[in-house]
């Protein structure tokens, strides 16, 4: 029961080497090829990662890159497509092997939220929201998640 039938797309993705490609209208925008990928992400072959781990790692890279473009008055949040669930200010992220990714946070009123998503349904819209006025500095979850990828054991 160890072998599973995969679509051509799933087989190609599983065998792919980690790489990214981007094109921007802004000539000063950093490109994916210029971004450092943590050694721990690139060392383990994609075929040896669960879909949840692979989706988590790539989403963390996008979160950090998005935060790098924010000013001191904004924090990262995610919007939900096709639902009236609103926006979740991302305060944490994780995964549950083999195929679940989860986001922890709060809505704009401060109400606690959590999104639990199967990797086949993963669609994340990153948004910049004003940080709370009482906060002295914006929270940068992407930077914390990258630190965990570089040092921790995911």
Secondary structure, 3 states (H helix, E strand, C coil): CCCCCCCHHHHHHHHCCCCCCCCCCCCCCCCHHHCCCCHHHHHCCHHHCCHHHHHHHHHHHHHHHHHHCCCCCEEEEEECCCCCCCEEEEEEEEEECCCEEEEEEECCCCCEEEEEEEHHHCCCEEEEEECCCCCCCCCCHHHHHHHHHHHCCC
